Amino acid sequence: MKLVETGLPGCLVIEPRVFEDARGSFHEAFNLDALAAQGLGLAFVQGNVSTSSEGVLRGLHYQWPGAQGKYVSVLQGEAWDVAVDIRRGSPTFGRWTAVLLSAGNRRQFWIPEGFAHGFVALAEHVVFTYLCTSPYDAEADAAIRWDDPDLAIDWPVAAPRLSEKDARAPLLAEIAEDRLPRYDAAGARALTGEPG
Ligand SMILES: Cc1cn([C@H]2C[C@H](O)[C@@H](COP(=O)(O)OP(=O)(O)O[C@H]3O[C@H](C)C(=O)[C@H](O)[C@H]3O)O2)c(=O)[nH]c1=O
């Protein structure tokens, strides 16, 4: 596998080795030892799958406390996937990066704890899967407006279909400081916000 830097430090694209033969193809969905051998030590506690039709946008979501790192990929169709640094005190606070994920390119995308995440489905049937480093906590689950002008994310869809929650999400500037993840310069990853 190959790890590729993105425009946003900490966010990485992982390109797995794909084995193709007359039957079809094989690639590893994730490999913790191989990631650790390249300096990316991860541990996942939950895996999620969502299905979306074309034009659906899910996001921008994050958890705080209990920040989740996410290792995402697309099993069917294609999605434009976005990570935004919302860690208070981060030198790249408010900056975003995007990756086109598809069943065809088999790209995987690592989004560290403390980033907001969202994607827009670009095919009629998109199966999106992701592994999380912390468990879901409905109380800590939060959203930021997908079209926040301060973020100026260059979404490839002008009028996406949103959940009610996402349609009424606040702007980043409207969110109280203590509701945003904190940047931990030493670890270069957000603190999870867990006490102790
Ligand atoms: C995330 C999650 C949700 N749920 C329940 C809560 C709701 O009743 C239902 C749908 O949840 P939601 O509308 O938040 O699903 P998405 O809009 O796909 O949210 C996800 O999409 C963006 C892109 C993300 O990065 C997050 O992982 C996650 O927020 O599933 C659970 O039971 N467990 C979970 O881990």
The ligand as an SDF file (V2000), in Angstrom:
LIG
                    3D

 35 37  0  0  0  0  0  0  0  0999 V2000
  -23.1520    7.9050   12.7700 C   0  0  0  0  0  0  0  0  0  0  0  0
  -24.0930    6.9510   13.4670 C   0  0  0  0  0  0  0  0  0  0  0  0
  -25.4610    7.0820   13.3760 C   0  0  0  0  0  0  0  0  0  0  0  0
  -26.2780    6.2000   14.0280 N   0  0  0  0  0  0  0  0  0  0  0  0
  -27.7320    6.3720   13.8660 C   0  0  0  0  0  0  0  0  0  0  0  0
  -28.2430    7.7310   14.2900 C   0  0  0  0  0  0  0  0  0  0  0  0
  -29.3730    8.0120   13.3470 C   0  0  0  0  0  0  0  0  0  0  0  0
  -30.5920    7.5200   13.8770 O   0  0  0  0  0  0  0  0  0  0  0  0
  -29.0360    7.2010   12.0900 C   0  0  0  0  0  0  0  0  0  0  0  0
  -28.5410    8.0510   10.9610 C   0  0  0  0  0  0  0  0  0  0  0  0
  -27.5100    8.8780   11.4780 O   0  0  0  0  0  0  0  0  0  0  0  0
  -26.9960   10.1150   10.6530 P   0  0  0  0  0  0  0  0  0  0  0  0
  -28.1430   10.7780    9.9610 O   0  0  0  0  0  0  0  0  0  0  0  0
  -26.1330   10.9440   11.5740 O   0  0  0  0  0  0  0  0  0  0  0  0
  -26.0880    9.4010    9.5580 O   0  0  0  0  0  0  0  0  0  0  0  0
  -25.0860   10.1800    8.5620 P   0  0  0  0  0  0  0  0  0  0  0  0
  -25.6860   11.4570    8.0920 O   0  0  0  0  0  0  0  0  0  0  0  0
  -24.6660    9.1660    7.5650 O   0  0  0  0  0  0  0  0  0  0  0  0
  -23.8480   10.5640    9.4790 O   0  0  0  0  0  0  0  0  0  0  0  0
  -22.5520   10.0560    9.2490 C   0  0  0  0  0  0  0  0  0  0  0  0
  -22.0840   10.6730    8.0910 O   0  0  0  0  0  0  0  0  0  0  0  0
  -20.9190   11.4530    8.1560 C   0  0  0  0  0  0  0  0  0  0  0  0
  -20.3580   11.5710    6.7730 C   0  0  0  0  0  0  0  0  0  0  0  0
  -19.9120   10.9990    9.1210 C   0  0  0  0  0  0  0  0  0  0  0  0
  -18.6970   11.1330    8.9430 O   0  0  0  0  0  0  0  0  0  0  0  0
  -20.3650   10.4470   10.3900 C   0  0  0  0  0  0  0  0  0  0  0  0
  -19.7190    9.2320   10.6520 O   0  0  0  0  0  0  0  0  0  0  0  0
  -21.7960   10.2720   10.5320 C   0  0  0  0  0  0  0  0  0  0  0  0
  -22.2320   11.4600   11.1610 O   0  0  0  0  0  0  0  0  0  0  0  0
  -28.0130    6.2680   12.4770 O   0  0  0  0  0  0  0  0  0  0  0  0
  -25.7880    5.1580   14.7680 C   0  0  0  0  0  0  0  0  0  0  0  0
  -26.5540    4.3740   15.3580 O   0  0  0  0  0  0  0  0  0  0  0  0
  -24.4250    5.0200   14.8810 N   0  0  0  0  0  0  0  0  0  0  0  0
  -23.5510    5.8670   14.2580 C   0  0  0  0  0  0  0  0  0  0  0  0
  -22.3190    5.6840   14.3750 O   0  0  0  0  0  0  0  0  0  0  0  0
  1  2  1  0
  2  3  2  0
  2 34  1  0
  3  4  1  0
  4  5  1  0
  4 31  1  0
  5  6  1  0
  5 30  1  0
  6  7  1  0
  7  8  1  0
  7  9  1  0
  9 10  1  0
  9 30  1  0
 10 11  1  0
 11 12  1  0
 12 13  2  0
 12 14  1  0
 12 15  1  0
 15 16  1  0
 16 17  2  0
 16 18  1  0
 16 19  1  0
 19 20  1  0
 20 21  1  0
 20 28  1  0
 21 22  1  0
 22 23  1  0
 22 24  1  0
 24 25  2  0
 24 26  1  0
 26 27  1  0
 26 28  1  0
 28 29  1  0
 31 32  2  0
 31 33  1  0
 33 34  1  0
 34 35  2  0
M  END
$$$$
